[in-house]
Amino acid sequence: MVVSIVWALLALVIGVVGSAVGGAASGVALAGKALGNELAAFLGAFYGPLAGAAGMAIGLVLLYALGALA
């Protein structure tokens, strides 16, 4: 199955948003008491996409290299 560039960009956006939501949730779970829930959620949502966006970008580059991304 060949994936178009539109679907690849959509997957990248969904991955970044998902990692921001996951970062916020884990920030509250891990540091909510120490920092306060709002600050922990803000920092988690800020730093969460760093790994998520990099992982999505690497995955899309690999799909392009394998020929599955047109």
Backbone as XML, in Angstrom:
<?xml version="1.0"?>
<chain id="A" units="angstrom">
  <residue number="1" name="MET">
    <atom name="N" x="0.840" y="-1.180" z="0.000"/>
    <atom name="CA" x="0.000" y="0.000" z="0.000"/>
    <atom name="C" x="0.880" y="1.237" z="0.000"/>
  </residue>
  <residue number="2" name="VAL">
    <atom name="N" x="0.617" y="2.129" z="-0.885"/>
    <atom name="CA" x="1.387" y="3.357" z="-0.981"/>
    <atom name="C" x="0.641" y="4.467" z="-0.254"/>
  </residue>
  <residue number="3" name="VAL">
    <atom name="N" x="1.359" y="5.176" z="0.596"/>
    <atom name="CA" x="0.783" y="6.253" z="1.389"/>
    <atom name="C" x="1.156" y="7.578" z="0.730"/>
  </residue>
  <residue number="4" name="SER">
    <atom name="N" x="0.172" y="8.455" z="0.559"/>
    <atom name="CA" x="0.466" y="9.742" z="-0.063"/>
    <atom name="C" x="1.074" y="10.694" z="0.960"/>
  </residue>
  <residue number="5" name="ILE">
    <atom name="N" x="1.622" y="11.783" z="0.477"/>
    <atom name="CA" x="2.252" y="12.768" z="1.357"/>
    <atom name="C" x="1.226" y="13.438" z="2.267"/>
  </residue>
  <residue number="6" name="VAL">
    <atom name="N" x="-0.014" y="13.545" z="1.809"/>
    <atom name="CA" x="-1.066" y="14.143" z="2.638"/>
    <atom name="C" x="-1.320" y="13.276" z="3.860"/>
  </residue>
  <residue number="7" name="TRP">
    <atom name="N" x="-1.434" y="11.965" z="3.648"/>
    <atom name="CA" x="-1.662" y="11.059" z="4.777"/>
    <atom name="C" x="-0.448" y="11.014" z="5.704"/>
  </residue>
  <residue number="8" name="ALA">
    <atom name="N" x="0.744" y="11.150" z="5.141"/>
    <atom name="CA" x="1.949" y="11.163" z="5.964"/>
    <atom name="C" x="1.979" y="12.399" z="6.855"/>
  </residue>
  <residue number="9" name="LEU">
    <atom name="N" x="1.626" y="13.552" z="6.305"/>
    <atom name="CA" x="1.578" y="14.772" z="7.114"/>
    <atom name="C" x="0.470" y="14.698" z="8.161"/>
  </residue>
  <residue number="10" name="LEU">
    <atom name="N" x="-0.647" y="14.097" z="7.802"/>
    <atom name="CA" x="-1.724" y="13.913" z="8.766"/>
    <atom name="C" x="-1.275" y="12.996" z="9.912"/>
  </residue>
  <residue number="11" name="ALA">
    <atom name="N" x="-0.556" y="11.946" z="9.579"/>
    <atom name="CA" x="-0.031" y="11.049" z="10.616"/>
    <atom name="C" x="0.963" y="11.775" z="11.509"/>
  </residue>
  <residue number="12" name="LEU">
    <atom name="N" x="1.775" y="12.650" z="10.930"/>
    <atom name="CA" x="2.736" y="13.426" z="11.724"/>
    <atom name="C" x="2.015" y="14.357" z="12.691"/>
  </residue>
  <residue number="13" name="VAL">
    <atom name="N" x="0.983" y="15.034" z="12.226"/>
    <atom name="CA" x="0.224" y="15.945" z="13.094"/>
    <atom name="C" x="-0.482" y="15.172" z="14.200"/>
  </residue>
  <residue number="14" name="ILE">
    <atom name="N" x="-1.102" y="14.058" z="13.858"/>
    <atom name="CA" x="-1.786" y="13.248" z="14.875"/>
    <atom name="C" x="-0.780" y="12.710" z="15.896"/>
  </residue>
  <residue number="15" name="GLY">
    <atom name="N" x="0.387" y="12.307" z="15.439"/>
    <atom name="CA" x="1.417" y="11.822" z="16.360"/>
    <atom name="C" x="1.912" y="12.899" z="17.306"/>
  </residue>
  <residue number="16" name="VAL">
    <atom name="N" x="2.090" y="14.116" z="16.803"/>
    <atom name="CA" x="2.553" y="15.216" z="17.656"/>
    <atom name="C" x="1.482" y="15.594" z="18.672"/>
  </residue>
  <residue number="17" name="VAL">
    <atom name="N" x="0.232" y="15.661" z="18.234"/>
    <atom name="CA" x="-0.859" y="15.988" z="19.163"/>
    <atom name="C" x="-1.009" y="14.890" z="20.209"/>
  </residue>
  <residue number="18" name="GLY">
    <atom name="N" x="-0.933" y="13.647" z="19.777"/>
    <atom name="CA" x="-1.032" y="12.530" z="20.723"/>
    <atom name="C" x="0.097" y="12.525" z="21.733"/>
  </residue>
  <residue number="19" name="SER">
    <atom name="N" x="1.296" y="12.860" z="21.305"/>
    <atom name="CA" x="2.412" y="12.883" z="22.247"/>
    <atom name="C" x="2.299" y="14.065" z="23.206"/>
  </residue>
  <residue number="20" name="ALA">
    <atom name="N" x="1.704" y="15.171" z="22.762"/>
    <atom name="CA" x="1.484" y="16.300" z="23.669"/>
    <atom name="C" x="0.458" y="15.943" z="24.741"/>
  </residue>
  <residue number="21" name="VAL">
    <atom name="N" x="-0.604" y="15.273" z="24.343"/>
    <atom name="CA" x="-1.628" y="14.850" z="25.303"/>
    <atom name="C" x="-1.048" y="13.824" z="26.275"/>
  </residue>
  <residue number="22" name="GLY">
    <atom name="N" x="-0.290" y="12.874" z="25.741"/>
    <atom name="CA" x="0.351" y="11.882" z="26.612"/>
    <atom name="C" x="1.373" y="12.497" z="27.542"/>
  </residue>
  <residue number="23" name="GLY">
    <atom name="N" x="2.116" y="13.480" z="27.054"/>
    <atom name="CA" x="3.083" y="14.168" z="27.904"/>
    <atom name="C" x="2.406" y="14.934" z="29.020"/>
  </residue>
  <residue number="24" name="ALA">
    <atom name="N" x="1.285" y="15.588" z="28.705"/>
    <atom name="CA" x="0.551" y="16.321" z="29.737"/>
    <atom name="C" x="-0.001" y="15.372" z="30.796"/>
  </residue>
  <residue number="25" name="ALA">
    <atom name="N" x="-0.552" y="14.256" z="30.358"/>
    <atom name="CA" x="-1.114" y="13.296" z="31.312"/>
    <atom name="C" x="-0.030" y="12.685" z="32.194"/>
  </residue>
  <residue number="26" name="SER">
    <atom name="N" x="1.090" y="12.331" z="31.595"/>
    <atom name="CA" x="2.156" y="11.742" z="32.409"/>
    <atom name="C" x="2.818" y="12.792" z="33.288"/>
  </residue>
  <residue number="27" name="GLY">
    <atom name="N" x="2.875" y="14.044" z="32.833"/>
    <atom name="CA" x="3.412" y="15.102" z="33.687"/>
    <atom name="C" x="2.581" y="15.296" z="34.935"/>
  </residue>
  <residue number="28" name="VAL">
    <atom name="N" x="1.264" y="15.262" z="34.780"/>
    <atom name="CA" x="0.378" y="15.397" z="35.937"/>
    <atom name="C" x="0.522" y="14.187" z="36.847"/>
  </residue>
  <residue number="29" name="ALA">
    <atom name="N" x="0.616" y="13.009" z="36.263"/>
    <atom name="CA" x="0.715" y="11.786" z="37.074"/>
    <atom name="C" x="2.034" y="11.730" z="37.839"/>
  </residue>
  <residue number="30" name="LEU">
    <atom name="N" x="3.119" y="12.176" z="37.210"/>
    <atom name="CA" x="4.425" y="12.051" z="37.852"/>
    <atom name="C" x="4.780" y="13.226" z="38.752"/>
  </residue>
  <residue number="31" name="ALA">
    <atom name="N" x="4.419" y="14.439" z="38.346"/>
    <atom name="CA" x="4.890" y="15.610" z="39.090"/>
    <atom name="C" x="3.764" y="16.533" z="39.514"/>
  </residue>
  <residue number="32" name="GLY">
    <atom name="N" x="2.543" y="16.057" z="39.500"/>
    <atom name="CA" x="1.409" y="16.901" z="39.847"/>
    <atom name="C" x="1.458" y="17.432" z="41.262"/>
  </residue>
  <residue number="33" name="LYS">
    <atom name="N" x="1.864" y="16.601" z="42.193"/>
    <atom name="CA" x="1.927" y="17.042" z="43.591"/>
    <atom name="C" x="3.082" y="18.003" z="43.831"/>
  </residue>
  <residue number="34" name="ALA">
    <atom name="N" x="4.215" y="17.736" z="43.219"/>
    <atom name="CA" x="5.403" y="18.552" z="43.473"/>
    <atom name="C" x="5.318" y="19.923" z="42.808"/>
  </residue>
  <residue number="35" name="LEU">
    <atom name="N" x="4.829" y="19.979" z="41.576"/>
    <atom name="CA" x="4.818" y="21.232" z="40.821"/>
    <atom name="C" x="3.443" y="21.878" z="40.725"/>
  </residue>
  <residue number="36" name="GLY">
    <atom name="N" x="2.425" y="21.133" z="41.023"/>
    <atom name="CA" x="1.061" y="21.601" z="40.759"/>
    <atom name="C" x="0.615" y="21.015" z="39.428"/>
  </residue>
  <residue number="37" name="ASN">
    <atom name="N" x="-0.651" y="20.711" z="39.348"/>
    <atom name="CA" x="-1.156" y="20.019" z="38.154"/>
    <atom name="C" x="-1.013" y="20.842" z="36.883"/>
  </residue>
  <residue number="38" name="GLU">
    <atom name="N" x="-1.272" y="22.155" z="36.962"/>
    <atom name="CA" x="-1.227" y="22.972" z="35.752"/>
    <atom name="C" x="0.190" y="23.087" z="35.195"/>
  </residue>
  <residue number="39" name="LEU">
    <atom name="N" x="1.159" y="23.343" z="36.049"/>
    <atom name="CA" x="2.542" y="23.462" z="35.588"/>
    <atom name="C" x="3.064" y="22.122" z="35.082"/>
  </residue>
  <residue number="40" name="ALA">
    <atom name="N" x="2.735" y="21.049" z="35.775"/>
    <atom name="CA" x="3.178" y="19.724" z="35.337"/>
    <atom name="C" x="2.571" y="19.365" z="33.987"/>
  </residue>
  <residue number="41" name="ALA">
    <atom name="N" x="1.300" y="19.695" z="33.780"/>
    <atom name="CA" x="0.662" y="19.425" z="32.489"/>
    <atom name="C" x="1.278" y="20.286" z="31.394"/>
  </residue>
  <residue number="42" name="PHE">
    <atom name="N" x="1.557" y="21.544" z="31.691"/>
    <atom name="CA" x="2.167" y="22.436" z="30.697"/>
    <atom name="C" x="3.543" y="21.934" z="30.285"/>
  </residue>
  <residue number="43" name="LEU">
    <atom name="N" x="4.361" y="21.574" z="31.262"/>
    <atom name="CA" x="5.707" y="21.089" z="30.942"/>
    <atom name="C" x="5.661" y="19.748" z="30.216"/>
  </residue>
  <residue number="44" name="GLY">
    <atom name="N" x="4.748" y="18.878" z="30.609"/>
    <atom name="CA" x="4.607" y="17.597" z="29.922"/>
    <atom name="C" x="4.160" y="17.767" z="28.484"/>
  </residue>
  <residue number="45" name="ALA">
    <atom name="N" x="3.214" y="18.693" z="28.259"/>
    <atom name="CA" x="2.746" y="18.944" z="26.898"/>
    <atom name="C" x="3.808" y="19.640" z="26.062"/>
  </residue>
  <residue number="46" name="PHE">
    <atom name="N" x="4.690" y="20.380" z="26.712"/>
    <atom name="CA" x="5.765" y="21.069" z="25.991"/>
    <atom name="C" x="6.875" y="20.110" z="25.597"/>
  </residue>
  <residue number="47" name="TYR">
    <atom name="N" x="7.281" y="19.259" z="26.525"/>
    <atom name="CA" x="8.401" y="18.356" z="26.258"/>
    <atom name="C" x="7.981" y="17.006" z="25.680"/>
  </residue>
  <residue number="48" name="GLY">
    <atom name="N" x="6.727" y="16.644" z="25.769"/>
    <atom name="CA" x="6.257" y="15.373" z="25.221"/>
    <atom name="C" x="6.468" y="15.223" z="23.726"/>
  </residue>
  <residue number="49" name="PRO">
    <atom name="N" x="6.131" y="16.244" z="22.927"/>
    <atom name="CA" x="6.302" y="16.109" z="21.472"/>
    <atom name="C" x="7.754" y="16.046" z="21.000"/>
  </residue>
  <residue number="50" name="LEU">
    <atom name="N" x="8.710" y="16.350" z="21.844"/>
    <atom name="CA" x="10.107" y="16.246" z="21.406"/>
    <atom name="C" x="10.430" y="14.829" z="20.951"/>
  </residue>
  <residue number="51" name="ALA">
    <atom name="N" x="10.063" y="13.869" z="21.751"/>
    <atom name="CA" x="10.314" y="12.475" z="21.374"/>
    <atom name="C" x="9.289" y="11.985" z="20.366"/>
  </residue>
  <residue number="52" name="GLY">
    <atom name="N" x="8.042" y="12.404" z="20.515"/>
    <atom name="CA" x="6.998" y="11.939" z="19.608"/>
    <atom name="C" x="7.195" y="12.411" z="18.181"/>
  </residue>
  <residue number="53" name="ALA">
    <atom name="N" x="7.534" y="13.671" z="18.007"/>
    <atom name="CA" x="7.753" y="14.209" z="16.658"/>
    <atom name="C" x="8.984" y="13.590" z="16.014"/>
  </residue>
  <residue number="54" name="ALA">
    <atom name="N" x="10.031" y="13.399" z="16.797"/>
    <atom name="CA" x="11.241" y="12.774" z="16.253"/>
    <atom name="C" x="10.958" y="11.334" z="15.824"/>
  </residue>
  <residue number="55" name="GLY">
    <atom name="N" x="10.226" y="10.598" z="16.631"/>
    <atom name="CA" x="9.886" y="9.219" z="16.283"/>
    <atom name="C" x="9.008" y="9.134" z="15.047"/>
  </residue>
  <residue number="56" name="MET">
    <atom name="N" x="8.034" y="10.033" z="14.939"/>
    <atom name="CA" x="7.177" y="10.052" z="13.747"/>
    <atom name="C" x="7.976" y="10.421" z="12.510"/>
  </residue>
  <residue number="57" name="ALA">
    <atom name="N" x="8.860" y="11.395" z="12.622"/>
    <atom name="CA" x="9.665" y="11.815" z="11.474"/>
    <atom name="C" x="10.593" y="10.692" z="11.014"/>
  </residue>
  <residue number="58" name="ILE">
    <atom name="N" x="11.214" y="10.010" z="11.956"/>
    <atom name="CA" x="12.095" y="8.890" z="11.601"/>
    <atom name="C" x="11.290" y="7.780" z="10.942"/>
  </residue>
  <residue number="59" name="GLY">
    <atom name="N" x="10.106" y="7.493" z="11.465"/>
    <atom name="CA" x="9.249" y="6.469" z="10.865"/>
    <atom name="C" x="8.831" y="6.825" z="9.447"/>
  </residue>
  <residue number="60" name="LEU">
    <atom name="N" x="8.499" y="8.099" z="9.208"/>
    <atom name="CA" x="8.111" y="8.516" z="7.869"/>
    <atom name="C" x="9.291" y="8.474" z="6.903"/>
  </residue>
  <residue number="61" name="VAL">
    <atom name="N" x="10.478" y="8.817" z="7.382"/>
    <atom name="CA" x="11.678" y="8.733" z="6.545"/>
    <atom name="C" x="11.948" y="7.274" z="6.175"/>
  </residue>
  <residue number="62" name="LEU">
    <atom name="N" x="11.788" y="6.370" z="7.132"/>
    <atom name="CA" x="11.977" y="4.945" z="6.842"/>
    <atom name="C" x="10.934" y="4.435" z="5.848"/>
  </residue>
  <residue number="63" name="LEU">
    <atom name="N" x="9.693" y="4.877" z="5.986"/>
    <atom name="CA" x="8.669" y="4.485" z="5.014"/>
    <atom name="C" x="9.012" y="4.998" z="3.621"/>
  </residue>
  <residue number="64" name="TYR">
    <atom name="N" x="9.524" y="6.218" z="3.549"/>
    <atom name="CA" x="9.923" y="6.762" z="2.251"/>
    <atom name="C" x="11.106" y="5.961" z="1.662"/>
  </residue>
  <residue number="65" name="ALA">
    <atom name="N" x="12.055" y="5.609" z="2.516"/>
    <atom name="CA" x="13.223" y="4.868" z="2.057"/>
    <atom name="C" x="12.829" y="3.468" z="1.570"/>
  </residue>
  <residue number="66" name="LEU">
    <atom name="N" x="11.823" y="2.862" z="2.196"/>
    <atom name="CA" x="11.384" y="1.540" z="1.785"/>
    <atom name="C" x="10.445" y="1.575" z="0.586"/>
  </residue>
  <residue number="67" name="GLY">
    <atom name="N" x="10.055" y="2.751" z="0.182"/>
    <atom name="CA" x="9.202" y="2.881" z="-0.988"/>
    <atom name="C" x="7.716" y="2.815" z="-0.700"/>
  </residue>
  <residue number="68" name="ALA">
    <atom name="N" x="7.313" y="2.823" z="0.569"/>
    <atom name="CA" x="5.904" y="2.750" z="0.906"/>
    <atom name="C" x="5.258" y="4.123" z="0.914"/>
  </residue>
  <residue number="69" name="LEU">
    <atom name="N" x="6.057" y="5.159" z="0.844"/>
    <atom name="CA" x="5.557" y="6.528" z="0.864"/>
    <atom name="C" x="5.826" y="7.157" z="-0.484"/>
  </residue>
  <residue number="70" name="ALA">
    <atom name="N" x="4.783" y="7.544" z="-1.179"/>
    <atom name="CA" x="4.964" y="8.093" z="-2.522"/>
    <atom name="C" x="4.893" y="9.595" z="-2.521"/>
  </residue>
</chain>
